[in-house]
Amino acid sequence: MIEELIPPPAATAHAFTDHRAAVAALYPQEAAAVAQAVAKRRREYATVRMCARRALNGLGVPAAPLVAGRRGAPRWPAGVVGSMTHCAGYRAAAVGRSADFLGLGIDAEPNEPLPDDLLEFVSLPGERARLRDLADAAPEVRWDRLLFSAKEAVFKTWYPLTERELDFTEAELDFAPDTGSFSARLLVPGVDAGGRHLDGFTGRWLCREGLVVTAIALEQVAGH
Ligand SMILES: CC(C)(COP(=O)(O)OP(=O)(O)OC[C@H]1O[C@@H](n2cnc3c(N)ncnc32)[C@H](O)[C@@H]1OP(=O)(O)O)[C@@H](O)C(=O)NCCC(=O)NCCS
């Protein structure tokens, strides 16, 4: 799943169920962050961190507490960028060295219709028109949910780079159904990072086992 969407030398790990031992294995500062949360939130928080530490191990980076920084963005160990996601039936993490990646953003959602009215809120008219064509060609994919997921992956890539909000209607997405890729064109001023101007992102997606999974891996360019 996630490992198919994120290129090496990044590392990924995932879980389809929560691990009982994960909550007990939290660092004290992580346990404190979810002490008041419901049990389901504690389990998904702990399991995705177990995945993240497994992925860090794959990079050769020692395990470390992973608590939220500004606006919920996880604070990764020095020299590491990464992203985490959890939804019903799936938890995943992706990490990479900042020498190799400017940022990573991943998201997973159940392959189910978006709740009523949400599509209107998270999409642009042109996107909705393209989703209708995609649904005619491949009705097994919930394209409205995939659009939502890809926009969340965009935000998880965007925010750590900019510390700026980005509304759902401030990026226009386009999916290539055959190659499993997508592009996101920013409709707000872009950002200078890693020696280039970013006015959009490209990502990859898949739909399998009742899930849609999306990922953006923003690679460094040589010399930066
Ligand atoms: C932050 C947000 C993207 C999380 O997505 P989600 O589908 O609700 O939840 P997921 O389970 O997939 O991801 C949650 C994880 O995202 C990460 N995350 C949270 N805030 C983040 C941020 N500002 N930047 C990067 N990652 C963030 C965290 O690791 C979090 O897990 P944790 O709380 O256990 O650490 C979403 O709640 C949100 O605020 N969206 C509005 C902005 C947006 O998406 N705009 C679209 C622009 S086109």
The ligand as a Gaussian input file, in Angstrom:
#p B3LYP/6-31G(d) Opt

LIG

0 1
 C       -4.593000      18.114000       9.421000
 C       -5.474000      17.287000       8.509000
 C       -4.923000      17.372000       7.080000
 C       -5.419000      15.817000       8.993000
 O       -6.049000      14.956000       8.097000
 P       -7.158000      13.863000       8.554000
 O       -7.606000      13.131000       7.330000
 O       -8.169000      14.568000       9.384000
 O       -6.427000      12.861000       9.513000
 P       -5.326000      11.736000       9.234000
 O       -5.567000      10.665000      10.199000
 O       -5.174000      11.354000       7.818000
 O       -3.995000      12.509000       9.648000
 C       -3.787000      12.897000      10.967000
 C       -2.317000      13.142000      11.115000
 O       -1.927000      14.226000      10.279000
 C       -0.793000      14.844000      10.861000
 N       -1.041000      16.285000      10.884000
 C       -1.924000      16.967000      11.658000
 N       -1.820000      18.272000      11.412000
 C       -0.866000      18.431000      10.470000
 C       -0.292000      19.569000       9.813000
 N       -0.677000      20.833000      10.099000
 N        0.681000      19.364000       8.904000
 C        1.119000      18.112000       8.622000
 N        0.618000      16.981000       9.213000
 C       -0.358000      17.155000      10.127000
 C       -0.646000      14.275000      12.295000
 O        0.413000      13.342000      12.293000
 C       -1.968000      13.576000      12.507000
 O       -1.895000      12.418000      13.310000
 P       -1.642000      12.525000      14.879000
 O       -2.601000      13.548000      15.385000
 O       -1.885000      11.148000      15.381000
 O       -0.204000      12.980000      14.997000
 C       -6.961000      17.767000       8.497000
 O       -7.552000      17.534000       9.765000
 C       -7.122000      19.244000       8.194000
 O       -6.972000      20.110000       9.064000
 N       -7.500000      19.572000       6.923000
 C       -7.816000      20.947000       6.554000
 C       -6.792000      21.549000       5.622000
 C       -6.761000      20.856000       4.300000
 O       -6.762000      19.650000       4.223000
 N       -6.707000      21.625000       3.199000
 C       -6.694000      21.082000       1.888000
 C       -5.753000      21.885000       1.021000
 S       -5.941000      21.485000      -0.700000

